[in-house]
Amino acid sequence: MRLKLVLDGTKRAYEGTATTPDEQWPVRVVDLEGDVTVETRAPADVAEYTRRVVRIAAKTAKADGVSVPRTIQRWRAPQ
């Protein structure tokens, strides 16, 4: 699975795509300060993977005292 997200202009949400070998879904990730919420029609496991990746990035940025990254790209081999 490939995940490619870009911080939107408000710096409060990420928008991008989650792609598997068979399909691609648009995703939007909001509430970066609290419970990270994923808005997508992708299967639950894709949405959960996306939520975890963004949550880790947001928590790490906060702990380091920096802003969240402008882009997040991850690739995970099919299982």
PDB file of N, CA, C and O in Angstrom:
ATOM      1  N   MET A   1       0.847  -1.177   0.000  1.00  0.00           N
ATOM      2  CA  MET A   1       0.000   0.000   0.000  1.00  0.00           C
ATOM      3  C   MET A   1       0.889   1.236   0.000  1.00  0.00           C
ATOM      4  O   MET A   1       1.931   1.270   0.656  1.00  0.00           O
ATOM      5  N   ARG A   2       0.469   2.231  -0.733  1.00  0.00           N
ATOM      6  CA  ARG A   2       1.177   3.500  -0.776  1.00  0.00           C
ATOM      7  C   ARG A   2       0.276   4.579  -0.217  1.00  0.00           C
ATOM      8  O   ARG A   2      -0.903   4.663  -0.559  1.00  0.00           O
ATOM      9  N   LEU A   3       0.845   5.403   0.646  1.00  0.00           N
ATOM     10  CA  LEU A   3       0.111   6.497   1.267  1.00  0.00           C
ATOM     11  C   LEU A   3       0.834   7.789   0.937  1.00  0.00           C
ATOM     12  O   LEU A   3       2.028   7.927   1.204  1.00  0.00           O
ATOM     13  N   LYS A   4       0.109   8.736   0.354  1.00  0.00           N
ATOM     14  CA  LYS A   4       0.693  10.030   0.015  1.00  0.00           C
ATOM     15  C   LYS A   4      -0.262  11.119   0.478  1.00  0.00           C
ATOM     16  O   LYS A   4      -1.376  11.238  -0.031  1.00  0.00           O
ATOM     17  N   LEU A   5       0.185  11.920   1.454  1.00  0.00           N
ATOM     18  CA  LEU A   5      -0.661  12.964   2.045  1.00  0.00           C
ATOM     19  C   LEU A   5       0.064  14.302   2.026  1.00  0.00           C
ATOM     20  O   LEU A   5       1.283  14.359   2.186  1.00  0.00           O
ATOM     21  N   VAL A   6      -0.695  15.381   1.827  1.00  0.00           N
ATOM     22  CA  VAL A   6      -0.156  16.736   1.823  1.00  0.00           C
ATOM     23  C   VAL A   6      -0.998  17.577   2.775  1.00  0.00           C
ATOM     24  O   VAL A   6      -2.226  17.492   2.773  1.00  0.00           O
ATOM     25  N   LEU A   7      -0.334  18.383   3.581  1.00  0.00           N
ATOM     26  CA  LEU A   7      -1.018  19.275   4.516  1.00  0.00           C
ATOM     27  C   LEU A   7      -1.782  20.330   3.719  1.00  0.00           C
ATOM     28  O   LEU A   7      -1.222  20.946   2.812  1.00  0.00           O
ATOM     29  N   ASP A   8      -3.056  20.543   4.051  1.00  0.00           N
ATOM     30  CA  ASP A   8      -3.842  21.534   3.312  1.00  0.00           C
ATOM     31  C   ASP A   8      -3.465  22.953   3.738  1.00  0.00           C
ATOM     32  O   ASP A   8      -2.656  23.142   4.647  1.00  0.00           O
ATOM     33  N   GLY A   9      -4.053  23.937   3.080  1.00  0.00           N
ATOM     34  CA  GLY A   9      -3.712  25.331   3.336  1.00  0.00           C
ATOM     35  C   GLY A   9      -4.004  25.814   4.743  1.00  0.00           C
ATOM     36  O   GLY A   9      -3.361  26.749   5.220  1.00  0.00           O
ATOM     37  N   THR A  10      -4.961  25.193   5.414  1.00  0.00           N
ATOM     38  CA  THR A  10      -5.294  25.604   6.778  1.00  0.00           C
ATOM     39  C   THR A  10      -4.330  25.023   7.805  1.00  0.00           C
ATOM     40  O   THR A  10      -4.317  25.452   8.959  1.00  0.00           O
ATOM     41  N   LYS A  11      -3.526  24.050   7.389  1.00  0.00           N
ATOM     42  CA  LYS A  11      -2.597  23.324   8.262  1.00  0.00           C
ATOM     43  C   LYS A  11      -3.319  22.594   9.387  1.00  0.00           C
ATOM     44  O   LYS A  11      -2.757  22.371  10.459  1.00  0.00           O
ATOM     45  N   ARG A  12      -4.573  22.222   9.129  1.00  0.00           N
ATOM     46  CA  ARG A  12      -5.370  21.483  10.105  1.00  0.00           C
ATOM     47  C   ARG A  12      -5.777  20.117   9.598  1.00  0.00           C
ATOM     48  O   ARG A  12      -6.405  19.348  10.326  1.00  0.00           O
ATOM     49  N   ALA A  13      -5.425  19.799   8.352  1.00  0.00           N
ATOM     50  CA  ALA A  13      -5.840  18.528   7.771  1.00  0.00           C
ATOM     51  C   ALA A  13      -4.860  18.106   6.679  1.00  0.00           C
ATOM     52  O   ALA A  13      -4.176  18.932   6.075  1.00  0.00           O
ATOM     53  N   TYR A  14      -4.813  16.817   6.451  1.00  0.00           N
ATOM     54  CA  TYR A  14      -4.054  16.263   5.327  1.00  0.00           C
ATOM     55  C   TYR A  14      -5.042  15.755   4.290  1.00  0.00           C
ATOM     56  O   TYR A  14      -6.115  15.253   4.625  1.00  0.00           O
ATOM     57  N   GLU A  15      -4.660  15.894   3.026  1.00  0.00           N
ATOM     58  CA  GLU A  15      -5.447  15.333   1.936  1.00  0.00           C
ATOM     59  C   GLU A  15      -4.503  14.565   1.033  1.00  0.00           C
ATOM     60  O   GLU A  15      -3.350  14.955   0.848  1.00  0.00           O
ATOM     61  N   GLY A  16      -4.998  13.472   0.471  1.00  0.00           N
ATOM     62  CA  GLY A  16      -4.158  12.700  -0.427  1.00  0.00           C
ATOM     63  C   GLY A  16      -4.826  11.420  -0.856  1.00  0.00           C
ATOM     64  O   GLY A  16      -6.048  11.341  -0.975  1.00  0.00           O
ATOM     65  N   THR A  17      -3.992  10.407  -1.088  1.00  0.00           N
ATOM     66  CA  THR A  17      -4.495   9.134  -1.580  1.00  0.00           C
ATOM     67  C   THR A  17      -3.862   7.971  -0.833  1.00  0.00           C
ATOM     68  O   THR A  17      -2.732   8.044  -0.349  1.00  0.00           O
ATOM     69  N   ALA A  18      -4.622   6.919  -0.762  1.00  0.00           N
ATOM     70  CA  ALA A  18      -4.145   5.615  -0.284  1.00  0.00           C
ATOM     71  C   ALA A  18      -4.318   4.671  -1.466  1.00  0.00           C
ATOM     72  O   ALA A  18      -5.411   4.554  -2.020  1.00  0.00           O
ATOM     73  N   THR A  19      -3.242   4.002  -1.847  1.00  0.00           N
ATOM     74  CA  THR A  19      -3.258   3.187  -3.048  1.00  0.00           C
ATOM     75  C   THR A  19      -2.800   1.772  -2.745  1.00  0.00           C
ATOM     76  O   THR A  19      -1.776   1.564  -2.095  1.00  0.00           O
ATOM     77  N   THR A  20      -3.564   0.805  -3.220  1.00  0.00           N
ATOM     78  CA  THR A  20      -3.167  -0.602  -3.157  1.00  0.00           C
ATOM     79  C   THR A  20      -2.957  -1.063  -4.600  1.00  0.00           C
ATOM     80  O   THR A  20      -3.272  -0.317  -5.527  1.00  0.00           O
ATOM     81  N   PRO A  21      -2.437  -2.263  -4.813  1.00  0.00           N
ATOM     82  CA  PRO A  21      -2.269  -2.725  -6.195  1.00  0.00           C
ATOM     83  C   PRO A  21      -3.576  -2.765  -6.985  1.00  0.00           C
ATOM     84  O   PRO A  21      -3.558  -2.682  -8.213  1.00  0.00           O
ATOM     85  N   ASP A  22      -4.701  -2.891  -6.294  1.00  0.00           N
ATOM     86  CA  ASP A  22      -5.991  -3.024  -6.971  1.00  0.00           C
ATOM     87  C   ASP A  22      -6.823  -1.758  -7.049  1.00  0.00           C
ATOM     88  O   ASP A  22      -7.666  -1.626  -7.936  1.00  0.00           O
ATOM     89  N   GLU A  23      -6.600  -0.821  -6.129  1.00  0.00           N
ATOM     90  CA  GLU A  23      -7.507   0.327  -6.046  1.00  0.00           C
ATOM     91  C   GLU A  23      -6.811   1.532  -5.426  1.00  0.00           C
ATOM     92  O   GLU A  23      -5.760   1.414  -4.796  1.00  0.00           O
ATOM     93  N   GLN A  24      -7.435   2.704  -5.626  1.00  0.00           N
ATOM     94  CA  GLN A  24      -6.950   3.949  -5.031  1.00  0.00           C
ATOM     95  C   GLN A  24      -8.133   4.702  -4.436  1.00  0.00           C
ATOM     96  O   GLN A  24      -9.207   4.755  -5.035  1.00  0.00           O
ATOM     97  N   TRP A  25      -7.932   5.290  -3.244  1.00  0.00           N
ATOM     98  CA  TRP A  25      -8.999   6.026  -2.567  1.00  0.00           C
ATOM     99  C   TRP A  25      -8.494   7.402  -2.156  1.00  0.00           C
ATOM    100  O   TRP A  25      -7.350   7.545  -1.724  1.00  0.00           O
ATOM    101  N   PRO A  26      -9.347   8.411  -2.290  1.00  0.00           N
ATOM    102  CA  PRO A  26      -8.990   9.705  -1.707  1.00  0.00           C
ATOM    103  C   PRO A  26      -9.159   9.622  -0.191  1.00  0.00           C
ATOM    104  O   PRO A  26     -10.073   8.963   0.303  1.00  0.00           O
ATOM    105  N   VAL A  27      -8.282  10.286   0.533  1.00  0.00           N
ATOM    106  CA  VAL A  27      -8.383  10.321   1.990  1.00  0.00           C
ATOM    107  C   VAL A  27      -8.213  11.755   2.477  1.00  0.00           C
ATOM    108  O   VAL A  27      -7.513  12.559   1.863  1.00  0.00           O
ATOM    109  N   ARG A  28      -8.854  12.047   3.564  1.00  0.00           N
ATOM    110  CA  ARG A  28      -8.705  13.327   4.260  1.00  0.00           C
ATOM    111  C   ARG A  28      -8.556  12.990   5.734  1.00  0.00           C
ATOM    112  O   ARG A  28      -9.337  12.221   6.295  1.00  0.00           O
ATOM    113  N   VAL A  29      -7.551  13.574   6.346  1.00  0.00           N
ATOM    114  CA  VAL A  29      -7.265  13.311   7.757  1.00  0.00           C
ATOM    115  C   VAL A  29      -7.407  14.622   8.503  1.00  0.00           C
ATOM    116  O   VAL A  29      -6.754  15.609   8.165  1.00  0.00           O
ATOM    117  N   VAL A  30      -8.268  14.637   9.525  1.00  0.00           N
ATOM    118  CA  VAL A  30      -8.548  15.859  10.280  1.00  0.00           C
ATOM    119  C   VAL A  30      -8.305  15.636  11.764  1.00  0.00           C
ATOM    120  O   VAL A  30      -8.057  14.517  12.215  1.00  0.00           O
ATOM    121  N   ASP A  31      -8.383  16.733  12.512  1.00  0.00           N
ATOM    122  CA  ASP A  31      -8.211  16.730  13.966  1.00  0.00           C
ATOM    123  C   ASP A  31      -6.820  16.238  14.355  1.00  0.00           C
ATOM    124  O   ASP A  31      -6.672  15.266  15.096  1.00  0.00           O
ATOM    125  N   LEU A  32      -5.809  16.928  13.841  1.00  0.00           N
ATOM    126  CA  LEU A  32      -4.428  16.528  14.081  1.00  0.00           C
ATOM    127  C   LEU A  32      -3.994  16.727  15.529  1.00  0.00           C
ATOM    128  O   LEU A  32      -3.034  16.100  15.976  1.00  0.00           O
ATOM    129  N   GLU A  33      -4.679  17.578  16.255  1.00  0.00           N
ATOM    130  CA  GLU A  33      -4.312  17.842  17.649  1.00  0.00           C
ATOM    131  C   GLU A  33      -4.918  16.846  18.632  1.00  0.00           C
ATOM    132  O   GLU A  33      -4.384  16.647  19.723  1.00  0.00           O
ATOM    133  N   GLY A  34      -6.017  16.227  18.255  1.00  0.00           N
ATOM    134  CA  GLY A  34      -6.703  15.308  19.167  1.00  0.00           C
ATOM    135  C   GLY A  34      -6.740  13.917  18.596  1.00  0.00           C
ATOM    136  O   GLY A  34      -5.717  13.380  18.171  1.00  0.00           O
ATOM    137  N   ASP A  35      -7.920  13.334  18.586  1.00  0.00           N
ATOM    138  CA  ASP A  35      -8.099  12.028  17.957  1.00  0.00           C
ATOM    139  C   ASP A  35      -8.020  12.235  16.449  1.00  0.00           C
ATOM    140  O   ASP A  35      -8.844  12.937  15.863  1.00  0.00           O
ATOM    141  N   VAL A  36      -7.038  11.628  15.842  1.00  0.00           N
ATOM    142  CA  VAL A  36      -6.885  11.757  14.394  1.00  0.00           C
ATOM    143  C   VAL A  36      -8.040  11.020  13.725  1.00  0.00           C
ATOM    144  O   VAL A  36      -8.282   9.847  14.010  1.00  0.00           O
ATOM    145  N   THR A  37      -8.750  11.708  12.839  1.00  0.00           N
ATOM    146  CA  THR A  37      -9.917  11.136  12.170  1.00  0.00           C
ATOM    147  C   THR A  37      -9.673  11.066  10.672  1.00  0.00           C
ATOM    148  O   THR A  37      -9.242  12.040  10.055  1.00  0.00           O
ATOM    149  N   VAL A  38      -9.954   9.902  10.093  1.00  0.00           N
ATOM    150  CA  VAL A  38      -9.759   9.696   8.659  1.00  0.00           C
ATOM    151  C   VAL A  38     -11.114   9.663   7.971  1.00  0.00           C
ATOM    152  O   VAL A  38     -12.003   8.905   8.359  1.00  0.00           O
ATOM    153  N   GLU A  39     -11.261  10.493   6.947  1.00  0.00           N
ATOM    154  CA  GLU A  39     -12.482  10.511   6.138  1.00  0.00           C
ATOM    155  C   GLU A  39     -12.151   9.876   4.793  1.00  0.00           C
ATOM    156  O   GLU A  39     -11.411  10.453   3.995  1.00  0.00           O
ATOM    157  N   THR A  40     -12.697   8.688   4.540  1.00  0.00           N
ATOM    158  CA  THR A  40     -12.430   7.985   3.295  1.00  0.00           C
ATOM    159  C   THR A  40     -13.456   6.889   3.083  1.00  0.00           C
ATOM    160  O   THR A  40     -14.172   6.498   4.005  1.00  0.00           O
ATOM    161  N   ARG A  41     -13.516   6.401   1.859  1.00  0.00           N
ATOM    162  CA  ARG A  41     -14.356   5.243   1.550  1.00  0.00           C
ATOM    163  C   ARG A  41     -13.512   3.981   1.451  1.00  0.00           C
ATOM    164  O   ARG A  41     -14.005   2.926   1.052  1.00  0.00           O
ATOM    165  N   ALA A  42     -12.260   4.091   1.810  1.00  0.00           N
ATOM    166  CA  ALA A  42     -11.347   2.943   1.777  1.00  0.00           C
ATOM    167  C   ALA A  42     -11.754   1.921   2.833  1.00  0.00           C
ATOM    168  O   ALA A  42     -12.464   2.263   3.779  1.00  0.00           O
ATOM    169  N   PRO A  43     -11.315   0.673   2.686  1.00  0.00           N
ATOM    170  CA  PRO A  43     -11.610  -0.336   3.704  1.00  0.00           C
ATOM    171  C   PRO A  43     -11.059   0.080   5.076  1.00  0.00           C
ATOM    172  O   PRO A  43     -10.155   0.910   5.173  1.00  0.00           O
ATOM    173  N   ALA A  44     -11.610  -0.502   6.102  1.00  0.00           N
ATOM    174  CA  ALA A  44     -11.259  -0.131   7.475  1.00  0.00           C
ATOM    175  C   ALA A  44      -9.771  -0.290   7.762  1.00  0.00           C
ATOM    176  O   ALA A  44      -9.196   0.544   8.461  1.00  0.00           O
ATOM    177  N   ASP A  45      -9.131  -1.337   7.242  1.00  0.00           N
ATOM    178  CA  ASP A  45      -7.711  -1.529   7.533  1.00  0.00           C
ATOM    179  C   ASP A  45      -6.852  -0.441   6.886  1.00  0.00           C
ATOM    180  O   ASP A  45      -5.830  -0.053   7.452  1.00  0.00           O
ATOM    181  N   VAL A  46      -7.242   0.053   5.725  1.00  0.00           N
ATOM    182  CA  VAL A  46      -6.519   1.147   5.072  1.00  0.00           C
ATOM    183  C   VAL A  46      -6.715   2.438   5.865  1.00  0.00           C
ATOM    184  O   VAL A  46      -5.758   3.182   6.082  1.00  0.00           O
ATOM    185  N   ALA A  47      -7.931   2.703   6.295  1.00  0.00           N
ATOM    186  CA  ALA A  47      -8.208   3.897   7.096  1.00  0.00           C
ATOM    187  C   ALA A  47      -7.453   3.858   8.418  1.00  0.00           C
ATOM    188  O   ALA A  47      -6.918   4.878   8.852  1.00  0.00           O
ATOM    189  N   GLU A  48      -7.401   2.705   9.059  1.00  0.00           N
ATOM    190  CA  GLU A  48      -6.700   2.583  10.335  1.00  0.00           C
ATOM    191  C   GLU A  48      -5.196   2.763  10.160  1.00  0.00           C
ATOM    192  O   GLU A  48      -4.558   3.422  10.981  1.00  0.00           O
ATOM    193  N   TYR A  49      -4.624   2.197   9.118  1.00  0.00           N
ATOM    194  CA  TYR A  49      -3.201   2.383   8.838  1.00  0.00           C
ATOM    195  C   TYR A  49      -2.906   3.868   8.622  1.00  0.00           C
ATOM    196  O   TYR A  49      -1.919   4.385   9.144  1.00  0.00           O
ATOM    197  N   THR A  50      -3.746   4.546   7.867  1.00  0.00           N
ATOM    198  CA  THR A  50      -3.582   5.975   7.614  1.00  0.00           C
ATOM    199  C   THR A  50      -3.657   6.752   8.921  1.00  0.00           C
ATOM    200  O   THR A  50      -2.830   7.630   9.169  1.00  0.00           O
ATOM    201  N   ARG A  51      -4.632   6.438   9.751  1.00  0.00           N
ATOM    202  CA  ARG A  51      -4.791   7.131  11.038  1.00  0.00           C
ATOM    203  C   ARG A  51      -3.547   6.963  11.904  1.00  0.00           C
ATOM    204  O   ARG A  51      -3.072   7.924  12.510  1.00  0.00           O
ATOM    205  N   ARG A  52      -3.028   5.757  11.960  1.00  0.00           N
ATOM    206  CA  ARG A  52      -1.846   5.501  12.799  1.00  0.00           C
ATOM    207  C   ARG A  52      -0.609   6.241  12.301  1.00  0.00           C
ATOM    208  O   ARG A  52       0.149   6.793  13.098  1.00  0.00           O
ATOM    209  N   VAL A  53      -0.404   6.253  10.992  1.00  0.00           N
ATOM    210  CA  VAL A  53       0.751   6.955  10.431  1.00  0.00           C
ATOM    211  C   VAL A  53       0.683   8.444  10.757  1.00  0.00           C
ATOM    212  O   VAL A  53       1.678   9.025  11.191  1.00  0.00           O
ATOM    213  N   VAL A  54      -0.474   9.067  10.552  1.00  0.00           N
ATOM    214  CA  VAL A  54      -0.616  10.498  10.816  1.00  0.00           C
ATOM    215  C   VAL A  54      -0.529  10.782  12.311  1.00  0.00           C
ATOM    216  O   VAL A  54       0.071  11.777  12.718  1.00  0.00           O
ATOM    217  N   ARG A  55      -1.109   9.936  13.116  1.00  0.00           N
ATOM    218  CA  ARG A  55      -1.059  10.134  14.570  1.00  0.00           C
ATOM    219  C   ARG A  55       0.383  10.117  15.079  1.00  0.00           C
ATOM    220  O   ARG A  55       0.764  10.952  15.900  1.00  0.00           O
ATOM    221  N   ILE A  56       1.177   9.173  14.593  1.00  0.00           N
ATOM    222  CA  ILE A  56       2.584   9.109  14.992  1.00  0.00           C
ATOM    223  C   ILE A  56       3.329  10.363  14.552  1.00  0.00           C
ATOM    224  O   ILE A  56       4.108  10.925  15.322  1.00  0.00           O
ATOM    225  N   ALA A  57       3.095  10.804  13.312  1.00  0.00           N
ATOM    226  CA  ALA A  57       3.764  12.012  12.816  1.00  0.00           C
ATOM    227  C   ALA A  57       3.384  13.240  13.635  1.00  0.00           C
ATOM    228  O   ALA A  57       4.242  14.062  13.955  1.00  0.00           O
ATOM    229  N   ALA A  58       2.107  13.368  13.974  1.00  0.00           N
ATOM    230  CA  ALA A  58       1.633  14.524  14.755  1.00  0.00           C
ATOM    231  C   ALA A  58       2.188  14.493  16.175  1.00  0.00           C
ATOM    232  O   ALA A  58       2.621  15.522  16.693  1.00  0.00           O
ATOM    233  N   LYS A  59       2.178  13.320  16.808  1.00  0.00           N
ATOM    234  CA  LYS A  59       2.701  13.212  18.175  1.00  0.00           C
ATOM    235  C   LYS A  59       4.202  13.480  18.224  1.00  0.00           C
ATOM    236  O   LYS A  59       4.688  14.131  19.149  1.00  0.00           O
ATOM    237  N   THR A  60       4.930  12.986  17.240  1.00  0.00           N
ATOM    238  CA  THR A  60       6.377  13.205  17.192  1.00  0.00           C
ATOM    239  C   THR A  60       6.695  14.681  17.000  1.00  0.00           C
ATOM    240  O   THR A  60       7.587  15.217  17.657  1.00  0.00           O
ATOM    241  N   ALA A  61       5.971  15.335  16.106  1.00  0.00           N
ATOM    242  CA  ALA A  61       6.187  16.764  15.874  1.00  0.00           C
ATOM    243  C   ALA A  61       5.904  17.573  17.138  1.00  0.00           C
ATOM    244  O   ALA A  61       6.654  18.486  17.484  1.00  0.00           O
ATOM    245  N   LYS A  62       4.824  17.229  17.815  1.00  0.00           N
ATOM    246  CA  LYS A  62       4.474  17.943  19.051  1.00  0.00           C
ATOM    247  C   LYS A  62       5.539  17.733  20.122  1.00  0.00           C
ATOM    248  O   LYS A  62       5.926  18.681  20.805  1.00  0.00           O
ATOM    249  N   ALA A  63       6.012  16.507  20.273  1.00  0.00           N
ATOM    250  CA  ALA A  63       7.043  16.198  21.273  1.00  0.00           C
ATOM    251  C   ALA A  63       8.352  16.920  20.965  1.00  0.00           C
ATOM    252  O   ALA A  63       9.077  17.313  21.879  1.00  0.00           O
ATOM    253  N   ASP A  64       8.655  17.095  19.681  1.00  0.00           N
ATOM    254  CA  ASP A  64       9.880  17.770  19.266  1.00  0.00           C
ATOM    255  C   ASP A  64       9.734  19.285  19.217  1.00  0.00           C
ATOM    256  O   ASP A  64      10.716  19.999  19.011  1.00  0.00           O
ATOM    257  N   GLY A  65       8.508  19.780  19.406  1.00  0.00           N
ATOM    258  CA  GLY A  65       8.263  21.216  19.396  1.00  0.00           C
ATOM    259  C   GLY A  65       8.321  21.841  18.006  1.00  0.00           C
ATOM    260  O   GLY A  65       8.670  23.012  17.854  1.00  0.00           O
ATOM    261  N   VAL A  66       7.978  21.056  17.006  1.00  0.00           N
ATOM    262  CA  VAL A  66       7.967  21.555  15.625  1.00  0.00           C
ATOM    263  C   VAL A  66       6.577  21.373  15.033  1.00  0.00           C
ATOM    264  O   VAL A  66       5.728  20.699  15.616  1.00  0.00           O
ATOM    265  N   SER A  67       6.351  21.978  13.872  1.00  0.00           N
ATOM    266  CA  SER A  67       5.048  21.815  13.227  1.00  0.00           C
ATOM    267  C   SER A  67       4.980  20.452  12.540  1.00  0.00           C
ATOM    268  O   SER A  67       6.003  19.810  12.302  1.00  0.00           O
ATOM    269  N   VAL A  68       3.775  20.029  12.230  1.00  0.00           N
ATOM    270  CA  VAL A  68       3.587  18.739  11.563  1.00  0.00           C
ATOM    271  C   VAL A  68       4.212  18.804  10.168  1.00  0.00           C
ATOM    272  O   VAL A  68       4.285  19.881   9.575  1.00  0.00           O
ATOM    273  N   PRO A  69       4.659  17.673   9.644  1.00  0.00           N
ATOM    274  CA  PRO A  69       5.284  17.687   8.318  1.00  0.00           C
ATOM    275  C   PRO A  69       4.305  18.112   7.221  1.00  0.00           C
ATOM    276  O   PRO A  69       3.107  17.842   7.309  1.00  0.00           O
ATOM    277  N   ARG A  70       4.824  18.773   6.197  1.00  0.00           N
ATOM    278  CA  ARG A  70       3.980  19.210   5.086  1.00  0.00           C
ATOM    279  C   ARG A  70       3.485  18.033   4.254  1.00  0.00           C
ATOM    280  O   ARG A  70       2.367  18.046   3.739  1.00  0.00           O
ATOM    281  N   THR A  71       4.325  17.026   4.133  1.00  0.00           N
ATOM    282  CA  THR A  71       3.936  15.840   3.377  1.00  0.00           C
ATOM    283  C   THR A  71       4.260  14.590   4.183  1.00  0.00           C
ATOM    284  O   THR A  71       5.207  14.563   4.970  1.00  0.00           O
ATOM    285  N   ILE A  72       3.459  13.565   3.969  1.00  0.00           N
ATOM    286  CA  ILE A  72       3.703  12.242   4.548  1.00  0.00           C
ATOM    287  C   ILE A  72       3.583  11.246   3.416  1.00  0.00           C
ATOM    288  O   ILE A  72       2.564  11.193   2.727  1.00  0.00           O
ATOM    289  N   GLN A  73       4.625  10.457   3.227  1.00  0.00           N
ATOM    290  CA  GLN A  73       4.592   9.402   2.218  1.00  0.00           C
ATOM    291  C   GLN A  73       5.083   8.115   2.865  1.00  0.00           C
ATOM    292  O   GLN A  73       6.144   8.083   3.489  1.00  0.00           O
ATOM    293  N   ARG A  74       4.311   7.075   2.710  1.00  0.00           N
ATOM    294  CA  ARG A  74       4.681   5.764   3.259  1.00  0.00           C
ATOM    295  C   ARG A  74       4.367   4.709   2.235  1.00  0.00           C
ATOM    296  O   ARG A  74       3.430   4.837   1.447  1.00  0.00           O
ATOM    297  N   TRP A  75       5.160   3.671   2.257  1.00  0.00           N
ATOM    298  CA  TRP A  75       4.925   2.524   1.397  1.00  0.00           C
ATOM    299  C   TRP A  75       5.034   1.273   2.256  1.00  0.00           C
ATOM    300  O   TRP A  75       5.963   1.139   3.053  1.00  0.00           O
ATOM    301  N   ARG A  76       4.100   0.373   2.095  1.00  0.00           N
ATOM    302  CA  ARG A  76       4.106  -0.884   2.839  1.00  0.00           C
ATOM    303  C   ARG A  76       3.806  -1.988   1.845  1.00  0.00           C
ATOM    304  O   ARG A  76       2.843  -1.916   1.082  1.00  0.00           O
ATOM    305  N   ALA A  77       4.648  -3.010   1.866  1.00  0.00           N
ATOM    306  CA  ALA A  77       4.463  -4.126   0.941  1.00  0.00           C
ATOM    307  C   ALA A  77       3.178  -4.872   1.277  1.00  0.00           C
ATOM    308  O   ALA A  77       2.804  -4.966   2.446  1.00  0.00           O
ATOM    309  N   PRO A  78       2.497  -5.405   0.260  1.00  0.00           N
ATOM    310  CA  PRO A  78       1.277  -6.196   0.520  1.00  0.00           C
ATOM    311  C   PRO A  78       1.590  -7.399   1.394  1.00  0.00           C
ATOM    312  O   PRO A  78       2.660  -7.998   1.294  1.00  0.00           O
ATOM    313  N   GLN A  79       0.651  -7.735   2.240  1.00  0.00           N
ATOM    314  CA  GLN A  79       0.857  -8.868   3.152  1.00  0.00           C
ATOM    315  C   GLN A  79       0.025 -10.046   2.735  1.00  0.00           C
ATOM    316  O   GLN A  79       0.066 -11.092   3.383  1.00  0.00           O
TER     317      GLN A  79
END
